[in-house]
Amino acid sequence: MKSKYFNKYLDEYCTYHQVERDDVIKIEKGGSFSKSDQTNRSITKQGTYFHPDLVVLFTRWIKPAFGV
């Protein structure tokens, strides 16, 4: 994550709850899927997954109105 505030919060959250970062946030990078490729129809799982406690904080980073 690029946000210094979010990373600092995440560090404090992990320290307080005695958990590792990998226990509360997962970033899965996958390949691409081409509609023109008829032989390979699999779509790689990809995305950013958060512990529910972190969702509102992260969405406020994207758009402050989400925190209201």
C-alpha positions as CSV (number, residue, x, y, z in Angstrom):
1,M,0.0,0.0,0.0
2,K,1.3,3.4,-0.9
3,S,-0.4,5.4,1.9
4,K,2.0,6.3,4.7
5,Y,-1.0,6.8,7.1
6,F,-2.5,3.5,6.2
7,N,0.8,1.6,6.6
8,K,1.4,3.3,10.0
9,Y,-2.1,2.4,11.1
10,L,-1.7,-1.2,9.9
11,D,1.6,-1.5,11.9
12,E,-0.1,-0.2,15.0
13,Y,-3.1,-2.5,14.4
14,C,-0.9,-5.5,14.1
15,T,1.1,-4.6,17.2
16,Y,-2.0,-4.1,19.3
17,H,-3.7,-7.3,18.1
18,Q,-0.5,-9.3,18.0
19,V,-1.0,-10.4,14.4
20,E,1.2,-10.3,11.3
21,R,0.4,-8.1,8.3
22,D,-0.3,-11.1,6.2
23,D,-3.1,-12.1,8.6
24,V,-5.1,-8.9,8.0
25,I,-4.2,-7.8,4.4
26,K,-3.6,-10.0,1.3
27,I,-2.6,-8.7,-2.1
28,E,-2.9,-11.3,-4.9
29,K,-1.6,-10.4,-8.2
30,G,-2.8,-12.5,-11.1
31,G,-2.4,-12.8,-14.8
32,S,-4.6,-11.4,-17.4
33,F,-7.6,-13.0,-19.3
34,S,-8.0,-12.4,-23.0
35,K,-11.5,-12.9,-24.4
36,S,-9.9,-13.9,-27.8
37,D,-8.1,-16.8,-26.1
38,Q,-10.7,-19.6,-26.6
39,T,-8.3,-22.4,-25.3
40,N,-7.7,-20.9,-21.8
41,R,-10.9,-19.8,-20.0
42,S,-9.4,-19.7,-16.5
43,I,-9.4,-16.3,-14.7
44,T,-6.7,-15.9,-12.1
45,K,-7.9,-14.8,-8.7
46,Q,-6.5,-11.3,-8.0
47,G,-7.2,-8.4,-5.8
48,T,-6.7,-6.8,-2.4
49,Y,-8.4,-8.4,0.6
50,F,-8.7,-6.8,4.1
51,H,-9.7,-7.8,7.5
52,P,-13.1,-6.2,8.0
53,D,-11.7,-3.9,10.7
54,L,-9.6,-2.2,8.0
55,V,-12.1,-1.7,5.2
56,V,-13.5,1.7,6.3
57,L,-10.0,3.1,6.9
58,F,-8.9,2.0,3.5
59,T,-12.0,3.3,1.7
60,R,-11.5,6.7,3.3
61,W,-8.1,6.8,1.8
62,I,-9.7,6.3,-1.7
63,K,-12.6,8.7,-1.1
64,P,-13.1,10.6,2.3
65,A,-16.9,10.5,1.8
66,F,-16.9,6.7,2.3
67,G,-16.0,7.3,5.9
68,V,-19.1,9.3,6.6
